[in-house]
Amino acid sequence: MENVIDLTNQDKLFLSENNEDNNEQSGENEQTETLTSNAEENTHERSIAPTKGSARAIMTVTAIFGISAGVILAFNGKADAAAVSAVMERTTGDFLNIFVSRLIFGAIMVAAEFLLGFFAFGDFISWAVPVVTGLGTGFFLGVLKNPVFLPSEIVTLIAVILFGANSALFSRRLLGLAAGNRAFSRGMTVFEYLGKFLIALIAVAVAAVYEGIAVVNLVN
């Protein structure tokens, strides 16, 4: 009888040890699965996170497309007479008129991108601004055929391209945060975005100053 009791106790002890081992192994498996799941989730989030390089590339390509269209429009002889007249008027007048004209054009483009950055889906249409800017640049240079205007046009276009990329990234970040994606938790703040906007405006203003001086010297 005592032998039977001893064997029963040993069986219970053996089963208890097996259960503890199984529980430990189960806990380790669950922890491994959790870590693997988190790693896959983080990798997926990093893969869909926006990059400044890709945004700039898109803005550059669309700007080049706009420039090409503007040049073709200027050289094919089918440009609207009113548009050609408007371009010619931009090369006449005093410094203040030229400065204000160039500043308004560049500021409107940059301001449009700034506003699009606050829309969740602004990223999908922000590329249109470099297209319009490039179209104006290509048409302006194609009509005038004067390299003296090239620096101001290039500076304005670069400002639009670079800030357009920031606008797209900021808009995409807002959309990602709204969707609860942690990949967008770190990114450009509103104050940083505003600072980049001011820098773009300063670049446009510098281009306007140069163009005003260039036109005055050209006329004289």
Secondary structure as the mmCIF struct_conf table of DSSP 4:
data_model
#
loop_
_struct_conf.conf_type_id
_struct_conf.id
_struct_conf.beg_label_comp_id
_struct_conf.beg_label_asym_id
_struct_conf.beg_label_seq_id
_struct_conf.end_label_comp_id
_struct_conf.end_label_asym_id
_struct_conf.end_label_seq_id
HELX_RH_AL_P HELX_RH_AL_P1 GLU A 2 ILE A 48
BEND BEND1 ALA A 49 ALA A 49
HELX_RH_AL_P HELX_RH_AL_P2 LYS A 52 PHE A 75
BEND BEND2 ASN A 76 GLY A 77
BEND BEND3 ALA A 79 ALA A 79
HELX_RH_AL_P HELX_RH_AL_P3 ALA A 81 GLU A 89
TURN_TY1_P TURN_TY1_P1 ARG A 90 THR A 91
BEND BEND4 THR A 92 GLY A 93
HELX_RH_AL_P HELX_RH_AL_P4 PHE A 95 LEU A 116
TURN_TY1_P TURN_TY1_P2 GLY A 117 PHE A 118
BEND BEND5 PHE A 119 PHE A 119
TURN_TY1_P TURN_TY1_P3 ALA A 120 PHE A 121
HELX_RH_3T_P HELX_RH_3T_P1 GLY A 122 PHE A 124
TURN_TY1_P TURN_TY1_P4 ILE A 125 TRP A 127
HELX_RH_AL_P HELX_RH_AL_P5 ALA A 128 LEU A 144
HELX_RH_3T_P HELX_RH_3T_P2 PRO A 147 PHE A 149
HELX_RH_AL_P HELX_RH_AL_P6 LEU A 150 ALA A 178
TURN_TY1_P TURN_TY1_P5 ALA A 179 GLY A 180
HELX_RH_3T_P HELX_RH_3T_P3 ARG A 182 PHE A 184
BEND BEND6 SER A 185 GLY A 187
HELX_RH_AL_P HELX_RH_AL_P7 VAL A 190 VAL A 219
#
